[in-house]
Amino acid sequence: METPIYGVAEAAQYLRVPQNTLAYWLKGGGSVPPLIKLASAEPPRLSFSNLLECYMLSSIRAIYDVRIPKVRKALITLAKYVQHKHPLIEQAFQTDRRDLFIEHLGNVVNLSKDQQIWSFIWSASSAIPEVSSSSTHSSWRERRTSPG
C-alpha cells in the first residue's frame, strides 16, 4: 500500500483527472501546500494509498461539489484533532455539499470553518451526506437537527 509505484501521468489516467490538476493536488503551488503527501518526491511517485486519496478527493469534488479550498482547510483543521498518514482514506467525512464535517467526541465538527463544534439534538429537519473514506464508494448518513 505504501510502495511508490505510480507516476503522476499514469495516476491521472487511472483517476480520469487532468494531469495538471493531479500535480497541483500533489505539489501545491506557490504558497499553497499539497493536499496529499507523496510516497516518493523524487521522482514523484504515488503509492496505492496515495491513489485512493486522490480518488476520494476527485469524488468529493465531482459528486459533492465541495471546493478544493474547503477541503484544504478541512485537512488542516483535522490535523489539530487527529494525526492521519492518509486522512482522506482513514477518516469518515460528512458534507452538506459546501463544507466537510467529522464526528469528534460526540460532536459534529465543521472542519471547513476551523473548529466550529456543534452539538446536535435529534429531530426531523436536515440531512448531511457522509463521504465514506473506508471504501471506494460514498454513502449518505442522515443528520437531523432542531432549529434554535
N, CA, C and O atoms as a DFTB+ gen file, in Angstrom:
592 C
 N C O
     1  1       0.812      -1.201       0.000
     2  2       0.000       0.000       0.000
     3  2       0.858       1.269       0.000
     4  3       0.405       2.316      -0.463
     5  1       2.075       1.189       0.508
     6  2       2.929       2.369       0.621
     7  2       4.073       2.395      -0.398
     8  3       4.867       3.337      -0.407
     9  1       4.165       1.394      -1.239
    10  2       5.234       1.351      -2.233
    11  2       4.957       2.382      -3.326
    12  3       3.887       2.349      -3.935
    13  1       5.901       3.307      -3.593
    14  2       5.691       4.330      -4.627
    15  2       5.843       3.742      -6.031
    16  3       6.960       3.591      -6.525
    17  1       4.719       3.411      -6.670
    18  2       4.794       2.730      -7.968
    19  2       4.109       3.459      -9.114
    20  3       4.363       3.126     -10.271
    21  1       3.254       4.438      -8.846
    22  2       2.505       5.113      -9.910
    23  2       3.111       6.484     -10.213
    24  3       3.301       7.300      -9.312
    25  1       3.410       6.725     -11.482
    26  2       3.834       8.053     -11.899
    27  2       2.630       8.977     -11.956
    28  3       1.492       8.508     -11.960
    29  1       2.863      10.281     -12.002
    30  2       1.775      11.255     -11.999
    31  2       0.905      11.103     -13.248
    32  3      -0.321      11.137     -13.144
    33  1       1.507      10.938     -14.416
    34  2       0.732      10.800     -15.656
    35  2      -0.120       9.528     -15.622
    36  3      -1.285       9.549     -16.017
    37  1       0.459       8.432     -15.152
    38  2      -0.268       7.165     -15.059
    39  2      -1.432       7.275     -14.077
    40  3      -2.539       6.822     -14.367
    41  1      -1.186       7.869     -12.933
    42  2      -2.229       8.039     -11.924
    43  2      -3.364       8.925     -12.448
    44  3      -4.537       8.645     -12.203
    45  1      -3.012       9.985     -13.163
    46  2      -4.025      10.880     -13.738
    47  2      -4.941      10.117     -14.695
    48  3      -6.148      10.359     -14.729
    49  1      -4.370       9.201     -15.469
    50  2      -5.184       8.381     -16.375
    51  2      -6.119       7.469     -15.593
    52  3      -7.303       7.378     -15.918
    53  1      -5.610       6.796     -14.575
    54  2      -6.443       5.907     -13.757
    55  2      -7.590       6.677     -13.092
    56  3      -8.720       6.193     -13.022
    57  1      -7.283       7.872     -12.613
    58  2      -8.256       8.683     -11.877
    59  2      -9.180       9.487     -12.787
    60  3     -10.209      10.001     -12.350
    61  1      -8.799       9.586     -14.050
    62  2      -9.556      10.377     -15.034
    63  2      -9.661      11.846     -14.614
    64  3     -10.722      12.466     -14.692
    65  1      -8.524      12.374     -14.170
    66  2      -8.416      13.802     -13.861
    67  2      -7.264      14.362     -14.686
    68  3      -6.325      13.631     -15.000
    69  1      -7.316      15.645     -15.046
    70  2      -6.208      16.235     -15.793
    71  2      -4.895      16.117     -15.004
    72  3      -4.877      16.238     -13.779
    73  1      -3.816      15.881     -15.725
    74  2      -2.510      15.722     -15.085
    75  2      -2.117      16.975     -14.302
    76  3      -1.530      16.871     -13.225
    77  1      -2.434      18.156     -14.831
    78  2      -2.114      19.410     -14.126
    79  2      -2.870      19.512     -12.803
    80  3      -2.327      19.996     -11.810
    81  1      -4.113      19.060     -12.791
    82  2      -4.913      19.064     -11.560
    83  2      -4.285      18.146     -10.524
    84  3      -4.119      18.527      -9.365
    85  1      -3.940      16.939     -10.943
    86  2      -3.321      15.983     -10.034
    87  2      -1.989      16.526      -9.508
    88  3      -1.697      16.414      -8.318
    89  1      -1.195      17.105     -10.385
    90  2       0.095      17.675      -9.967
    91  2      -0.120      18.775      -8.924
    92  3       0.656      18.881      -7.974
    93  1      -1.157      19.590      -9.088
    94  2      -1.463      20.644      -8.117
    95  2      -1.839      20.046      -6.760
    96  3      -1.408      20.545      -5.721
    97  1      -2.643      18.978      -6.768
    98  2      -3.007      18.321      -5.515
    99  2      -1.779      17.768      -4.810
   100  3      -1.697      17.795      -3.582
   101  1      -0.818      17.264      -5.593
   102  2       0.351      16.585      -5.037
   103  2       1.506      17.515      -4.685
   104  3       2.276      17.229      -3.769
   105  1       1.631      18.624      -5.406
   106  2       2.766      19.519      -5.206
   107  2       2.380      20.875      -4.644
   108  3       3.228      21.593      -4.115
   109  1       1.099      21.234      -4.756
   110  2       0.675      22.565      -4.356
   111  2       1.144      23.573      -5.382
   112  3       1.467      23.214      -6.514
   113  1       1.181      24.807      -4.996
   114  2       1.631      25.841      -5.927
   115  2       1.896      27.136      -5.179
   116  3       1.041      27.611      -4.431
   117  1       3.066      27.704      -5.375
   118  2       3.421      28.940      -4.675
   119  2       3.400      28.721      -3.174
   120  3       4.142      27.892      -2.646
   121  1       2.539      29.474      -2.487
   122  2       2.437      29.344      -1.024
   123  2       1.390      28.312      -0.607
   124  3       1.153      28.119       0.586
   125  1       0.764      27.651      -1.576
   126  2      -0.279      26.664      -1.294
   127  2       0.358      25.285      -1.112
   128  3       1.011      24.777      -2.023
   129  1       0.169      24.678       0.066
   130  2       0.778      23.363       0.313
   131  2       0.035      22.247      -0.422
   132  3      -1.127      22.427      -0.786
   133  1       0.672      21.112      -0.647
   134  2      -0.004      19.986      -1.298
   135  2      -1.130      19.436      -0.427
   136  3      -1.099      19.568       0.797
   137  1      -2.114      18.825      -1.060
   138  2      -3.217      18.187      -0.341
   139  2      -2.864      16.771       0.084
   140  3      -3.367      16.266       1.088
   141  1      -1.992      16.138      -0.693
   142  2      -1.636      14.739      -0.461
   143  2      -0.123      14.629      -0.427
   144  3       0.566      15.164      -1.296
   145  1       0.389      13.936       0.577
   146  2       1.833      13.744       0.698
   147  2       2.246      12.522      -0.121
   148  3       1.801      11.405       0.145
   149  1       3.096      12.745      -1.111
   150  2       3.561      11.672      -1.988
   151  2       4.394      10.638      -1.247
   152  3       5.096      10.952      -0.286
   153  1       4.301       9.394      -1.716
   154  2       5.133       8.320      -1.160
   155  2       6.592       8.538      -1.531
   156  3       7.494       8.160      -0.783
   157  1       6.820       9.152      -2.696
   158  2       8.182       9.451      -3.151
   159  2       8.164      10.794      -3.877
   160  3       7.439      10.964      -4.857
   161  1       8.965      11.751      -3.392
   162  2       9.004      13.076      -4.006
   163  2       9.910      13.131      -5.228
   164  3       9.608      13.845      -6.184
   165  1      11.003      12.401      -5.214
   166  2      11.964      12.386      -6.333
   167  2      12.332      10.960      -6.685
   168  3      13.005      10.292      -5.899
   169  1      11.923      10.485      -7.810
   170  2      10.942      11.066      -8.721
   171  2       9.549      11.007      -8.104
   172  3       9.278      10.165      -7.249
   173  1       8.655      11.918      -8.549
   174  2       7.311      11.927      -7.969
   175  2       6.566      10.626      -8.282
   176  3       6.300      10.311      -9.441
   177  1       6.239       9.882      -7.232
   178  2       5.541       8.598      -7.366
   179  2       4.464       8.499      -6.297
   180  3       4.639       8.965      -5.171
   181  1       3.355       7.887      -6.666
   182  2       2.257       7.681      -5.736
   183  2       2.214       6.228      -5.305
   184  3       2.510       5.325      -6.087
   185  1       1.842       6.013      -4.057
   186  2       1.566       4.662      -3.572
   187  2       0.102       4.362      -3.861
   188  3      -0.642       5.240      -4.299
   189  1      -0.310       3.124      -3.617
   190  2      -1.718       2.778      -3.790
   191  2      -2.576       3.603      -2.825
   192  3      -3.675       4.026      -3.183
   193  1      -2.081       3.831      -1.611
   194  2      -2.809       4.679      -0.653
   195  2      -2.968       6.097      -1.192
   196  3      -4.034       6.696      -1.051
   197  1      -1.908       6.644      -1.812
   198  2      -2.000       7.967      -2.434
   199  2      -3.053       7.977      -3.539
   200  3      -3.820       8.930      -3.672
   201  1      -3.078       6.901      -4.328
   202  2      -4.055       6.785      -5.413
   203  2      -5.479       6.808      -4.851
   204  3      -6.356       7.465      -5.411
   205  1      -5.710       6.092      -3.745
   206  2      -7.024       6.097      -3.101
   207  2      -7.377       7.488      -2.562
   208  3      -8.522       7.927      -2.673
   209  1      -6.398       8.172      -1.985
   210  2      -6.636       9.536      -1.501
   211  2      -7.049      10.457      -2.651
   212  3      -7.977      11.255      -2.517
   213  1      -6.362      10.336      -3.758
   214  2      -6.691      11.154      -4.932
   215  2      -8.084      10.823      -5.456
   216  3      -8.820      11.707      -5.895
   217  1      -8.437       9.535      -5.405
   218  2      -9.776       9.118      -5.829
   219  2     -10.833       9.755      -4.920
   220  3     -11.856      10.241      -5.402
   221  1     -10.585       9.751      -3.612
   222  2     -11.526      10.374      -2.676
   223  2     -11.632      11.875      -2.939
   224  3     -12.730      12.431      -2.919
   225  1     -10.506      12.527      -3.183
   226  2     -10.517      13.957      -3.473
   227  2     -11.306      14.242      -4.746
   228  3     -12.107      15.175      -4.793
   229  1     -11.079      13.445      -5.759
   230  2     -11.816      13.585      -7.011
   231  2     -13.311      13.386      -6.791
   232  3     -14.125      14.121      -7.350
   233  1     -13.674      12.397      -5.981
   234  2     -15.083      12.122      -5.697
   235  2     -15.728      13.246      -4.896
   236  3     -16.861      13.639      -5.176
   237  1     -15.016      13.761      -3.906
   238  2     -15.539      14.866      -3.108
   239  2     -15.852      16.052      -4.017
   240  3     -16.863      16.731      -3.839
   241  1     -14.990      16.293      -4.977
   242  2     -15.198      17.403      -5.919
   243  2     -16.343      17.107      -6.876
   244  3     -17.251      17.923      -7.031
   245  1     -16.303      15.938      -7.521
   246  2     -17.246      15.631      -8.591
   247  2     -18.654      15.302      -8.087
   248  3     -19.637      15.791      -8.644
   249  1     -18.759      14.493      -7.057
   250  2     -20.062      14.041      -6.579
   251  2     -20.712      15.075      -5.663
   252  3     -21.904      15.357      -5.786
   253  1     -19.931      15.637      -4.747
   254  2     -20.486      16.535      -3.737
   255  2     -20.226      18.009      -4.002
   256  3     -20.753      18.867      -3.294
   257  1     -19.419      18.313      -5.017
   258  2     -19.130      19.688      -5.421
   259  2     -18.514      20.524      -4.298
   260  3     -18.755      21.729      -4.213
   261  1     -17.715      19.880      -3.432
   262  2     -17.001      20.602      -2.379
   263  2     -15.734      21.182      -3.009
   264  3     -14.971      20.460      -3.651
   265  1     -15.519      22.443      -2.830
   266  2     -14.379      23.142      -3.436
   267  2     -13.056      22.767      -2.743
   268  3     -13.019      22.475      -1.547
   269  1     -11.983      22.786      -3.530
   270  2     -10.655      22.419      -3.035
   271  2     -10.205      23.293      -1.850
   272  3      -9.646      22.746      -0.899
   273  1     -10.419      24.621      -1.855
   274  2     -10.022      25.398      -0.674
   275  2     -10.718      24.922       0.608
   276  3     -10.122      24.960       1.685
   277  1     -11.964      24.479       0.498
   278  2     -12.686      23.952       1.670
   279  2     -12.061      22.630       2.122
   280  3     -11.937      22.380       3.321
   281  1     -11.670      21.790       1.169
   282  2     -11.020      20.519       1.502
   283  2      -9.680      20.792       2.173
   284  3      -9.347      20.168       3.181
   285  1      -8.920      21.715       1.620
   286  2      -7.607      22.068       2.184
   287  2      -7.763      22.561       3.627
   288  3      -7.028      22.130       4.516
   289  1      -8.712      23.454       3.852
   290  2      -8.973      23.981       5.198
   291  2      -9.398      22.852       6.135
   292  3      -8.976      22.806       7.291
   293  1     -10.236      21.942       5.632
   294  2     -10.699      20.810       6.445
   295  2      -9.537      19.914       6.849
   296  3      -9.472      19.470       7.995
   297  1      -8.622      19.642       5.929
   298  2      -7.480      18.781       6.241
   299  2      -6.546      19.433       7.254
   300  3      -5.994      18.752       8.118
   301  1      -6.367      20.736       7.153
   302  2      -5.532      21.466       8.117
   303  2      -6.183      21.426       9.499
   304  3      -5.508      21.195      10.502
   305  1      -7.491      21.650       9.545
   306  2      -8.210      21.617      10.821
   307  2      -8.220      20.211      11.407
   308  3      -8.043      20.045      12.614
   309  1      -8.425      19.192      10.563
   310  2      -8.442      17.802      11.024
   311  2      -7.140      17.438      11.736
   312  3      -7.145      16.713      12.730
   313  1      -6.032      17.948      11.215
   314  2      -4.720      17.646      11.803
   315  2      -4.616      18.159      13.246
   316  3      -3.780      17.676      14.009
   317  1      -5.454      19.129      13.625
   318  2      -5.471      19.616      15.006
   319  2      -6.115      18.606      15.952
   320  3      -5.823      18.594      17.148
   321  1      -6.995      17.755      15.412
   322  2      -7.720      16.781      16.226
   323  2      -7.055      15.417      16.240
   324  3      -6.894      14.807      17.298
   325  1      -6.673      14.944      15.076
   326  2      -6.086      13.604      14.951
   327  2      -4.994      13.621      13.888
   328  3      -5.047      14.411      12.945
   329  1      -4.020      12.757      14.045
   330  2      -2.941      12.642      13.067
   331  2      -3.167      11.393      12.218
   332  3      -3.171      10.272      12.727
   333  1      -3.350      11.604      10.944
   334  2      -3.502      10.509       9.994
   335  2      -2.404      10.616       8.949
   336  3      -2.043      11.716       8.530
   337  1      -1.882       9.495       8.535
   338  2      -0.915       9.496       7.441
   339  2      -1.626       9.771       6.120
   340  3      -1.096      10.456       5.245
   341  1      -2.838       9.224       5.992
   342  2      -3.657       9.401       4.786
   343  2      -5.074       9.793       5.207
   344  3      -5.973       8.953       5.193
   345  1      -5.285      11.053       5.581
   346  2      -6.571      11.447       6.160
   347  2      -7.778      11.224       5.252
   348  3      -8.866      10.926       5.746
   349  1      -7.615      11.360       3.955
   350  2      -8.762      11.215       3.061
   351  2      -9.279       9.775       2.974
   352  3     -10.411       9.551       2.544
   353  1      -8.458       8.801       3.379
   354  2      -8.933       7.413       3.373
   355  2      -9.020       6.815       4.771
   356  3      -9.536       5.708       4.931
   357  1      -8.533       7.514       5.775
   358  2      -8.569       6.999       7.138
   359  2      -9.676       7.633       7.981
   360  3     -10.003       7.109       9.046
   361  1     -10.252       8.732       7.538
   362  2     -11.255       9.460       8.306
   363  2     -12.579       9.479       7.545
   364  3     -12.600       9.732       6.341
   365  1     -13.685       9.212       8.243
   366  2     -15.024       9.333       7.650
   367  2     -15.436      10.802       7.694
   368  3     -15.396      11.434       8.750
   369  1     -15.825      11.331       6.559
   370  2     -16.255      12.720       6.464
   371  2     -17.753      12.774       6.181
   372  3     -18.332      11.834       5.638
   373  1     -18.357      13.879       6.554
   374  2     -19.727      14.194       6.188
   375  2     -19.685      15.521       5.457
   376  3     -18.760      16.312       5.643
   377  1     -20.693      15.768       4.619
   378  2     -20.727      17.031       3.898
   379  2     -22.155      17.504       3.712
   380  3     -23.092      16.707       3.691
   381  1     -22.306      18.804       3.577
   382  2     -23.587      19.409       3.223
   383  2     -23.487      19.975       1.806
   384  3     -24.281      20.826       1.406
   385  1     -22.502      19.488       1.060
   386  2     -22.164      19.918      -0.303
   387  2     -21.498      21.292      -0.333
   388  3     -21.357      21.900      -1.394
   389  1     -21.093      21.771       0.831
   390  2     -20.356      23.025       0.909
   391  2     -19.144      22.871       1.808
   392  3     -18.042      23.279       1.441
   393  1     -19.340      22.282       2.989
   394  2     -18.281      22.106       3.973
   395  2     -18.078      20.624       4.279
   396  3     -18.915      19.787       3.941
   397  1     -16.946      20.314       4.927
   398  2     -16.678      18.954       5.388
   399  2     -16.761      18.917       6.913
   400  3     -16.308      19.835       7.598
   401  1     -17.353      17.831       7.431
   402  2     -17.567      17.649       8.856
   403  2     -17.025      16.293       9.284
   404  3     -16.881      15.386       8.464
   405  1     -16.727      16.159      10.570
   406  2     -16.461      14.850      11.173
   407  2     -17.222      14.790      12.487
   408  3     -17.625      15.816      13.033
   409  1     -17.412      13.576      12.986
   410  2     -17.906      13.417      14.343
   411  2     -16.680      13.254      15.227
   412  3     -15.798      12.444      14.941
   413  1     -16.631      14.035      16.308
   414  2     -15.492      14.001      17.224
   415  2     -16.016      14.118      18.645
   416  3     -16.612      15.133      19.004
   417  1     -15.799      13.089      19.457
   418  2     -16.222      13.071      20.847
   419  2     -17.709      13.396      21.003
   420  3     -18.105      14.133      21.906
   421  1     -18.521      12.835      20.109
   422  2     -19.966      13.030      20.194
   423  2     -20.472      14.325      19.598
   424  3     -21.676      14.578      19.622
   425  1     -19.594      15.146      19.068
   426  2     -19.988      16.410      18.436
   427  2     -19.689      16.358      16.951
   428  3     -18.816      15.611      16.509
   429  1     -20.411      17.149      16.191
   430  2     -20.119      17.302      14.770
   431  2     -19.246      18.537      14.624
   432  3     -19.606      19.615      15.097
   433  1     -18.116      18.385      13.979
   434  2     -17.147      19.467      13.825
   435  2     -17.099      19.877      12.360
   436  3     -16.859      19.047      11.483
   437  1     -17.327      21.156      12.101
   438  2     -17.221      21.689      10.752
   439  2     -15.749      22.007      10.502
   440  3     -15.249      23.048      10.926
   441  1     -15.067      21.105       9.813
   442  2     -13.635      21.276       9.563
   443  2     -13.345      22.411       8.596
   444  3     -12.270      23.008       8.656
   445  1     -14.267      22.718       7.719
   446  2     -14.052      23.769       6.726
   447  2     -14.136      25.162       7.318
   448  3     -13.734      26.134       6.679
   449  1     -14.658      25.268       8.542
   450  2     -14.774      26.571       9.199
   451  2     -13.919      26.655      10.449
   452  3     -14.145      27.522      11.293
   453  1     -12.939      25.768      10.583
   454  2     -11.935      25.804      11.643
   455  2     -12.516      25.803      13.053
   456  3     -12.778      26.855      13.636
   457  1     -12.705      24.626      13.575
   458  2     -13.048      24.380      14.976
   459  2     -14.436      24.828      15.395
   460  3     -14.638      25.103      16.578
   461  1     -15.390      24.916      14.505
   462  2     -16.755      25.158      14.949
   463  2     -17.326      23.824      15.389
   464  3     -17.482      22.919      14.569
   465  1     -17.638      23.687      16.657
   466  2     -18.191      22.444      17.177
   467  2     -19.654      22.675      17.502
   468  3     -20.014      23.573      18.263
   469  1     -20.495      21.828      16.895
   470  2     -21.924      21.942      17.115
   471  2     -22.423      20.691      17.797
   472  3     -22.089      19.586      17.371
   473  1     -23.204      20.834      18.833
   474  2     -23.882      19.700      19.439
   475  2     -25.264      19.628      18.806
   476  3     -26.003      20.612      18.767
   477  1     -25.590      18.457      18.318
   478  2     -26.855      18.293      17.635
   479  2     -27.880      17.594      18.517
   480  3     -27.555      16.672      19.266
   481  1     -29.119      18.047      18.413
   482  2     -30.253      17.396      19.045
   483  2     -31.037      16.751      17.926
   484  3     -31.330      17.392      16.916
   485  1     -31.379      15.480      18.099
   486  2     -32.080      14.747      17.040
   487  2     -33.520      15.215      16.912
   488  3     -34.250      15.280      17.902
   489  1     -33.928      15.541      15.690
   490  2     -35.307      15.838      15.336
   491  2     -35.462      15.540      13.855
   492  3     -34.697      14.735      13.322
   493  1     -36.398      16.139      13.180
   494  2     -36.603      15.791      11.774
   495  2     -36.521      17.008      10.871
   496  3     -37.558      17.558      10.499
   497  1     -35.307      17.454      10.502
   498  2     -35.261      18.573       9.568
   499  2     -34.260      18.457       8.436
   500  3     -34.683      18.528       7.282
   501  1     -32.952      18.283       8.673
   502  2     -31.994      18.332       7.565
   503  2     -31.147      17.081       7.487
   504  3     -31.033      16.324       8.450
   505  1     -30.551      16.875       6.310
   506  2     -29.678      15.715       6.111
   507  2     -28.305      16.182       5.675
   508  3     -28.188      17.074       4.835
   509  1     -27.265      15.587       6.238
   510  2     -25.889      15.858       5.837
   511  2     -25.336      14.558       5.280
   512  3     -25.270      13.569       6.009
   513  1     -24.931      14.522       3.995
   514  2     -24.399      13.285       3.443
   515  2     -23.009      12.983       3.976
   516  3     -22.250      13.899       4.291
   517  1     -22.675      11.716       4.078
   518  2     -21.361      11.286       4.547
   519  2     -20.560      10.776       3.373
   520  3     -21.063      10.002       2.558
   521  1     -19.313      11.208       3.284
   522  2     -18.398      10.687       2.289
   523  2     -17.658       9.552       2.970
   524  3     -16.913       9.777       3.924
   525  1     -17.854       8.348       2.491
   526  2     -17.238       7.194       3.127
   527  2     -15.826       7.013       2.617
   528  3     -15.621       6.726       1.437
   529  1     -14.845       7.178       3.499
   530  2     -13.462       7.008       3.084
   531  2     -12.929       5.634       3.448
   532  3     -11.766       5.329       3.182
   533  1     -13.770       4.802       4.055
   534  2     -13.311       3.464       4.415
   535  2     -13.466       2.495       3.256
   536  3     -13.006       1.355       3.333
   537  1     -14.103       2.934       2.192
   538  2     -14.220       2.111       0.989
   539  2     -14.191       3.041      -0.207
   540  3     -14.027       4.250      -0.041
   541  1     -14.344       2.514      -1.391
   542  2     -14.242       3.342      -2.582
   543  2     -15.600       3.824      -3.068
   544  3     -15.725       4.214      -4.229
   545  1     -16.612       3.809      -2.227
   546  2     -17.910       4.348      -2.589
   547  2     -18.378       5.319      -1.518
   548  3     -17.826       5.369      -0.419
   549  1     -19.420       6.099      -1.861
   550  2     -19.938       7.038      -0.887
   551  2     -21.295       6.567      -0.388
   552  3     -22.006       5.833      -1.074
   553  1     -21.632       6.988       0.785
   554  2     -22.924       6.650       1.351
   555  2     -23.508       7.909       1.976
   556  3     -22.799       8.895       2.172
   557  1     -24.784       7.876       2.284
   558  2     -25.437       9.009       2.925
   559  2     -25.637       8.691       4.388
   560  3     -26.059       7.589       4.737
   561  1     -25.349       9.609       5.210
   562  2     -25.597       9.468       6.624
   563  2     -26.513      10.605       7.020
   564  3     -26.167      11.771       6.833
   565  1     -27.644      10.294       7.550
   566  2     -28.614      11.321       7.870
   567  2     -28.306      11.952       9.215
   568  3     -28.075      11.254      10.202
   569  1     -28.305      13.226       9.245
   570  2     -28.043      14.006      10.447
   571  2     -29.241      14.933      10.615
   572  3     -29.487      15.779       9.754
   573  1     -29.970      14.795      11.679
   574  2     -31.164      15.613      11.896
   575  2     -30.893      16.627      13.006
   576  3     -30.295      16.307      14.033
   577  1     -31.344      17.840      12.776
   578  2     -31.134      18.892      13.764
   579  2     -32.444      19.591      14.053
   580  3     -33.361      19.570      13.231
   581  1     -32.535      20.202      15.201
   582  2     -33.706      21.020      15.507
   583  2     -33.318      22.472      15.406
   584  3     -32.185      22.834      15.722
   585  1     -34.240      23.316      14.969
   586  2     -33.909      24.745      14.872
   587  2     -33.712      25.341      16.258
   588  3     -34.320      24.916      17.240
   589  1     -32.841      26.341      16.299
   590  2     -32.651      27.053      17.561
   591  2     -31.542      26.555      18.311
   592  3     -31.258      27.057      19.398
